[in-house]
């Protein structure tokens, strides 16, 4: 990455769910000639459009978006896969004379690129199939019995499987970010972020997230790991009759708020992120770009 022209820096916009990352990125990209790579571990899945709050068709028409609809929900997609894809797209965007933006809340995806993670182990497909057939509890016991540190999000089966495949070894990474990168994070007051989360949940319901979840469950089954997060897990509870329709908003708000806190915990470990409000960050990014020109 470091040998790529410094005239077109990579702009990274990070932040918790519903903080306004996409709108900020589109706003700046329209002014400077940019293309957006989505750094989100759920929007890579085809058909999971509403429940993952993918950029709308209109947003995608305004600015080219990459990193969406890469695999089916029953296909494996790792952070190593994302890094390889993102680097290829960054080079392609720069070759067109445009500025690459990487936008999302999946901190591991972002770090894999800006800290240039090195993934050493080849994936054993037979072992992966065996691991994926195990329950989360069995996987955690496996880690404990084999002295493999559990990942930060040990409630996510995919993360635990990945930790076992790496045998607990953290990928080699830089201590400081790669060259030619501007990294910002959106700060939002708790009450404001919660209101944004609730507004977006209302939009998801209006857009038909229940029907989408039902269709996906028929194709892939509720045991599919991709359907055990975001809105889908709450919609499943509703379809089972465990919660009423009136409970969906409050339950989804709780799920999204917990996600936002996990995202912020990860991102705030990186002291090189410049934090600010949406308005402040636009000014900051444009000023930084001016210095690169």
C-alpha positions as CSV (number, residue, x, y, z in Angstrom):
1,X,0.0,0.0,0.0
2,X,2.8,2.4,0.8
3,X,4.1,2.6,-2.7
4,X,0.8,4.0,-4.1
5,X,0.8,7.6,-5.1
6,X,0.5,10.0,-2.2
7,X,-1.5,12.4,-4.3
8,X,-4.7,10.4,-3.8
9,X,-4.9,9.5,-0.1
10,X,-7.3,6.9,1.3
11,X,-10.0,8.5,3.5
12,X,-11.3,6.4,6.3
13,X,-14.6,7.3,8.0
14,X,-15.4,5.2,11.0
15,X,-18.0,5.3,13.7
16,X,-20.8,3.4,15.4
17,X,-23.9,2.2,13.7
18,X,-26.4,5.0,12.7
19,X,-23.9,7.8,13.3
20,X,-24.1,9.2,9.8
21,X,-21.0,7.7,8.2
22,X,-22.5,7.1,4.8
23,X,-24.0,10.5,4.4
24,X,-20.8,12.2,5.4
25,X,-18.8,10.1,3.0
26,X,-21.2,10.8,0.1
27,X,-21.2,14.5,0.9
28,X,-17.4,14.8,0.8
29,X,-16.9,12.3,-2.1
30,X,-19.3,14.4,-4.3
31,X,-17.0,17.4,-3.8
32,X,-13.7,15.7,-4.3
33,X,-14.4,12.9,-6.8
34,X,-14.5,9.9,-4.5
35,X,-15.7,6.3,-4.5
36,X,-16.7,4.4,-1.4
37,X,-15.6,1.0,-0.1
38,X,-18.0,-0.3,2.6
39,X,-16.1,-1.7,5.6
40,X,-19.0,-3.7,7.1
41,X,-19.0,-7.4,7.9
42,X,-22.7,-7.8,7.1
43,X,-23.3,-5.7,4.0
44,X,-20.9,-8.1,2.1
45,X,-23.9,-10.5,2.0
46,X,-26.3,-10.6,-1.0
47,X,-30.0,-10.2,-0.2
48,X,-29.3,-8.8,3.3
49,X,-30.2,-5.3,2.2
50,X,-32.7,-3.8,4.6
51,X,-31.7,-5.5,7.9
52,X,-28.0,-4.4,7.4
53,X,-29.0,-0.8,6.4
54,X,-27.0,-1.0,3.2
55,X,-26.6,2.3,1.3
56,X,-29.8,2.9,-0.6
57,X,-30.0,2.6,-4.4
58,X,-30.1,6.4,-4.6
59,X,-27.0,6.7,-2.5
60,X,-25.2,4.1,-4.7
61,X,-26.3,6.1,-7.7
62,X,-24.8,9.3,-6.3
63,X,-21.4,7.8,-5.6
64,X,-20.0,4.4,-6.6
65,X,-20.0,2.0,-3.7
66,X,-17.9,-1.2,-3.4
67,X,-17.8,-4.0,-0.9
68,X,-21.5,-4.8,-1.1
69,X,-23.1,-8.1,-2.1
70,X,-19.9,-10.0,-2.4
71,X,-21.0,-13.4,-1.2
72,X,-24.2,-15.3,-0.3
73,X,-25.1,-15.5,3.4
74,X,-24.0,-19.2,3.5
75,X,-20.5,-18.5,2.1
76,X,-17.5,-17.8,4.3
77,X,-16.0,-14.3,4.1
78,X,-13.1,-13.4,6.4
79,X,-11.2,-10.3,7.3
80,X,-8.4,-11.5,5.1
81,X,-10.8,-11.7,2.2
82,X,-11.9,-8.2,2.9
83,X,-8.4,-6.8,3.1
84,X,-7.5,-8.4,-0.3
85,X,-10.7,-7.0,-1.8
86,X,-10.3,-3.5,-0.3
87,X,-6.7,-3.1,-1.4
88,X,-7.6,-4.1,-5.0
89,X,-10.4,-1.6,-5.0
90,X,-8.3,1.2,-3.6
91,X,-5.8,0.7,-6.4
92,X,-8.5,0.6,-9.0
93,X,-10.2,3.8,-7.7
94,X,-6.8,5.6,-7.6
95,X,-6.1,4.4,-11.2
96,X,-9.3,6.2,-12.3
97,X,-8.0,9.4,-10.7
98,X,-10.6,9.2,-7.9
99,X,-10.1,9.3,-4.2
100,X,-10.9,6.1,-2.3
101,X,-13.1,6.3,0.8
102,X,-13.3,3.4,3.3
103,X,-16.5,3.7,5.4
104,X,-17.9,1.5,8.1
105,X,-18.1,0.4,11.7
106,X,-16.4,-3.0,11.5
107,X,-13.1,-2.0,13.2
108,X,-11.3,-5.2,12.4
109,X,-12.0,-4.7,8.7
110,X,-10.7,-1.1,8.9
111,X,-7.6,-2.1,10.9
112,X,-6.7,-4.9,8.5
113,X,-6.2,-2.3,5.8
114,X,-4.8,0.7,7.6
115,X,-2.5,-1.4,9.8
116,X,-1.6,-3.8,7.0
117,X,-2.5,-7.0,8.7
118,X,-0.4,-10.1,7.6
119,X,-2.4,-13.3,7.6
120,X,0.0,-16.3,7.7
121,X,-2.2,-19.4,8.0
122,X,-3.7,-21.1,5.1
123,X,-7.3,-22.1,5.7
124,X,-8.1,-25.8,6.1
125,X,-11.5,-26.2,4.5
126,X,-12.1,-29.6,6.2
127,X,-11.3,-28.2,9.6
128,X,-13.5,-25.1,9.0
129,X,-16.4,-27.4,8.1
130,X,-16.0,-29.3,11.3
131,X,-15.7,-26.0,13.4
132,X,-18.8,-24.5,11.8
133,X,-20.8,-27.7,12.7
134,X,-20.0,-27.1,16.4
135,X,-22.1,-24.9,18.7
136,X,-20.7,-21.7,20.1
137,X,-20.4,-23.3,23.5
138,X,-18.3,-26.2,22.1
139,X,-16.1,-23.8,20.2
140,X,-15.5,-21.7,23.4
141,X,-14.6,-25.0,25.3
142,X,-12.2,-25.9,22.5
143,X,-10.5,-22.6,22.9
144,X,-10.3,-23.0,26.7
145,X,-8.9,-26.6,26.4
146,X,-6.3,-25.6,23.8
147,X,-5.2,-22.3,25.4
148,X,-6.5,-20.2,22.5
149,X,-7.5,-16.7,23.6
150,X,-11.2,-16.0,22.9
151,X,-11.8,-13.0,20.5
152,X,-13.1,-9.8,21.9
153,X,-16.6,-10.6,20.6
154,X,-16.7,-14.2,21.8
155,X,-20.5,-14.3,21.4
156,X,-20.1,-14.3,17.6
157,X,-19.5,-17.8,16.3
158,X,-17.7,-16.6,13.2
159,X,-15.1,-14.7,15.3
160,X,-14.5,-17.7,17.5
161,X,-14.0,-20.0,14.4
162,X,-11.6,-17.5,13.0
163,X,-9.6,-17.4,16.3
164,X,-9.3,-21.2,16.2
165,X,-8.2,-21.2,12.6
166,X,-5.5,-18.7,13.5
167,X,-4.7,-20.8,16.5
168,X,-5.0,-17.8,18.7
169,X,-2.2,-16.0,16.8
170,X,-2.9,-12.3,16.3
171,X,-2.0,-11.4,12.7
172,X,1.2,-9.3,12.2
173,X,0.4,-5.7,11.9
174,X,1.9,-2.2,11.9
175,X,2.1,-0.1,15.0
176,X,1.2,3.0,13.0
177,X,-1.1,3.5,9.9
178,X,0.0,3.1,6.3
179,X,1.1,6.2,4.4
180,X,-1.3,8.4,2.6
181,X,-4.4,7.9,4.8
182,X,-6.7,10.3,6.5
183,X,-8.6,8.6,9.4
184,X,-11.6,10.1,11.1
185,X,-14.3,8.9,13.5
186,X,-17.7,10.4,14.1
187,X,-18.6,11.4,17.7
188,X,-22.3,11.6,18.6
189,X,-24.0,12.4,21.9
190,X,-25.6,9.3,23.5
191,X,-29.2,10.7,23.2
192,X,-28.7,11.8,19.6
193,X,-27.3,8.5,18.6
194,X,-30.1,6.6,20.3
195,X,-32.7,8.8,18.4
196,X,-30.9,8.1,15.1
197,X,-31.0,4.4,15.9
198,X,-34.7,4.5,16.6
199,X,-35.4,6.5,13.4
200,X,-33.5,4.0,11.4
201,X,-35.4,1.1,12.9
202,X,-38.6,2.7,11.9
203,X,-37.3,3.0,8.4
204,X,-36.2,-0.6,8.3
205,X,-39.7,-1.7,9.3
206,X,-41.3,0.6,6.7
207,X,-39.0,-0.8,4.1
208,X,-40.1,-4.4,4.8
209,X,-37.3,-5.9,7.0
210,X,-39.7,-8.6,8.3
211,X,-40.5,-9.9,4.9
212,X,-36.8,-9.8,4.0
213,X,-35.9,-11.8,7.1
214,X,-38.5,-14.4,6.3
215,X,-37.3,-14.8,2.7
216,X,-33.7,-15.2,3.8
217,X,-34.7,-17.7,6.5
218,X,-36.4,-19.8,3.8
219,X,-33.3,-19.8,1.7
220,X,-30.6,-20.3,4.3
221,X,-32.3,-21.2,7.6
222,X,-32.3,-19.4,10.9
223,X,-29.2,-21.3,12.0
224,X,-27.2,-19.4,9.4
225,X,-24.6,-17.3,11.2
226,X,-25.3,-14.2,9.0
227,X,-28.9,-14.2,10.3
228,X,-27.9,-14.2,13.9
229,X,-27.2,-10.5,14.1
230,X,-28.6,-7.1,13.3
231,X,-32.3,-6.9,12.9
232,X,-32.7,-10.5,11.9
233,X,-32.3,-12.0,15.3
234,X,-35.0,-9.8,16.7
235,X,-37.3,-10.4,13.8
236,X,-36.8,-14.2,14.4
237,X,-38.0,-13.8,17.9
238,X,-41.1,-11.9,16.7
239,X,-41.9,-14.6,14.1
240,X,-41.6,-17.2,16.8
241,X,-44.1,-15.3,18.8
242,X,-41.6,-14.6,21.6
243,X,-42.2,-10.8,21.3
244,X,-45.0,-8.7,20.0
245,X,-44.7,-6.3,17.0
246,X,-44.7,-3.4,19.4
247,X,-41.6,-4.8,21.1
248,X,-39.6,-4.9,17.9
249,X,-38.4,-1.3,18.1
250,X,-37.3,-1.4,21.7
251,X,-35.5,-4.8,21.2
252,X,-33.8,-3.6,18.0
253,X,-32.8,-0.4,19.7
254,X,-31.1,-2.4,22.5
255,X,-29.3,-4.6,20.0
256,X,-28.1,-1.7,17.9
257,X,-27.0,0.3,21.0
258,X,-24.9,-2.7,22.2
259,X,-23.4,-2.9,18.7
260,X,-22.6,0.8,18.8
261,X,-20.8,0.4,22.1
262,X,-18.8,-2.6,20.9
263,X,-17.8,-0.6,17.8
264,X,-16.7,2.4,19.8
265,X,-14.7,0.3,22.2
266,X,-12.7,-1.2,19.3
267,X,-12.2,2.1,17.4
268,X,-11.2,4.1,20.4
269,X,-8.2,1.9,21.0
270,X,-6.6,3.6,17.9
271,X,-5.2,6.9,19.1
272,X,-4.5,7.9,15.5
273,X,-8.2,8.5,14.7
274,X,-9.3,12.1,14.5
275,X,-12.7,12.3,16.2
276,X,-15.3,15.0,15.7
277,X,-18.8,15.9,14.7
278,X,-20.1,15.4,11.2
279,X,-19.7,19.1,10.4
280,X,-16.3,19.3,11.9
281,X,-15.0,16.2,10.2
282,X,-16.0,17.5,6.8
283,X,-13.9,20.6,7.3
284,X,-11.0,18.6,8.7
285,X,-11.0,16.1,5.8
286,X,-11.2,18.8,3.1
287,X,-8.3,20.7,4.9
288,X,-6.2,17.5,5.0
289,X,-6.9,16.8,1.3
290,X,-5.8,20.3,0.5
291,X,-2.4,19.6,2.2
292,X,-2.0,16.5,0.0
293,X,-2.7,18.3,-3.3
